[in-house]
Amino acid sequence: MEDIRNKIFNKERFEIDKDRLKILHYESPKRDAKPIKDILPSIIKTLDEPIQDSILILRDNWLKLFGEQISKFSQPAFIKNSCLFIYVFHPGWITELKKSSKLILVKLNENFNSIIIRDIKLIYKDV
């Protein structure tokens, strides 16, 4: 089999093939090129982090479990090594939720037997 990389380009043969196969010379479409720095942020915003199924279940029931006030300033983030990480949207609420972390843990384990949570970590997330 002939190695294409070592093949010598025959310009006359190409002209014959071009006529035979009716390869026309089309101009490439004229488009306004945009810098990638302008395009990239809008693309990244559309990409979401994958969310665990158990987190989706917790987020759906978060308001019902902990009330409007806590659910307004916090949201389950992810579970890693049986530890629930909770996003807190106001720094003042971190201390309040730390005080009641054992109560939160008990409520979660009572209501969700299938989700194993042994610890809670609070993460401040600016909105």
C-alpha positions in Angstrom: 0.0 0.0 0.0 1.2 3.4 -0.9 2.1 5.8 1.9 0.2 9.1 1.2 2.6 11.2 3.2 5.5 10.3 0.9 3.4 10.8 -2.3 4.6 13.6 -4.6 1.8 16.0 -5.5 1.2 16.1 -9.2 -0.4 19.5 -10.1 -1.4 18.4 -13.7 -3.2 15.4 -12.3 -5.0 17.6 -9.8 -6.2 19.9 -12.6 -7.6 16.8 -14.5 -9.3 15.5 -11.4 -10.7 19.0 -10.6 -12.3 19.1 -14.0 -13.5 15.5 -13.9 -15.0 15.8 -10.4 -16.3 19.3 -11.1 -14.5 20.9 -8.1 -15.2 24.6 -8.3 -13.4 27.4 -6.7 -15.9 28.8 -4.2 -15.0 31.7 -2.0 -15.2 31.0 1.6 -18.1 32.8 3.3 -17.2 36.2 4.7 -17.9 36.2 8.4 -17.0 38.7 11.1 -14.5 37.0 13.2 -15.0 37.5 17.0 -12.2 37.2 19.5 -12.5 34.1 21.6 -12.3 36.2 24.8 -15.7 37.6 23.8 -17.3 34.3 23.0 -15.9 32.1 25.8 -17.7 33.6 28.9 -21.1 33.1 27.3 -20.3 29.5 26.5 -19.0 28.8 30.0 -22.2 30.2 31.5 -24.3 27.7 29.6 -22.3 24.8 31.0 -23.6 23.6 34.3 -21.8 21.4 36.8 -23.3 17.9 36.9 -25.6 17.6 40.0 -26.0 14.4 42.0 -29.5 12.9 42.1 -29.5 13.0 45.9 -28.8 16.7 45.8 -31.7 17.3 43.4 -33.9 15.5 45.9 -32.6 17.6 48.8 -33.0 20.8 46.9 -36.6 20.0 46.0 -37.4 19.3 49.7 -35.1 22.0 51.3 -37.9 24.5 51.8 -40.3 22.0 53.3 -37.6 20.7 55.7 -36.0 23.9 57.0 -38.4 26.6 56.3 -38.4 29.7 54.2 -35.7 31.7 56.1 -33.0 29.0 56.0 -33.8 27.9 52.5 -33.6 31.5 51.3 -29.9 31.8 52.4 -28.7 28.2 51.9 -28.8 25.4 49.4 -27.4 21.8 49.3 -24.3 21.8 47.1 -22.9 18.3 46.8 -22.2 15.1 48.9 -18.7 13.8 49.1 -17.6 11.0 51.5 -20.9 11.0 53.3 -20.5 14.8 54.0 -23.1 17.2 52.8 -21.7 20.5 51.6 -24.1 23.4 51.9 -23.8 26.7 50.0 -24.6 29.6 52.3 -25.3 32.9 50.5 -24.8 35.3 53.4 -21.8 35.2 55.8 -24.0 35.9 58.8 -25.9 32.7 58.3 -22.8 30.5 58.4 -22.6 30.9 62.2 -26.3 30.4 62.6 -26.2 27.2 60.6 -23.1 25.9 62.4 -25.0 26.2 65.7 -27.9 24.1 64.3 -25.8 21.7 62.2 -26.6 18.7 64.4 -30.4 19.5 64.1 -30.0 19.7 60.3 -28.2 16.4 60.3 -30.9 14.7 62.4 -33.7 16.1 60.2 -31.9 14.9 57.0 -31.3 11.4 58.3 -34.9 11.1 59.6 -36.4 12.1 56.3 -34.0 10.5 53.8 -33.0 7.0 54.7 -31.4 6.3 51.3 -29.0 9.3 51.5 -26.2 8.6 54.0 -25.0 11.9 55.6 -22.6 11.8 58.5 -21.3 15.4 58.5 -22.2 18.9 57.3 -19.8 21.5 55.9 -20.8 25.0 55.1 -19.4 26.9 52.1 -19.9 30.6 51.6 -20.9 31.3 48.0 -21.4 34.9 46.8 -24.4 35.2 44.6 
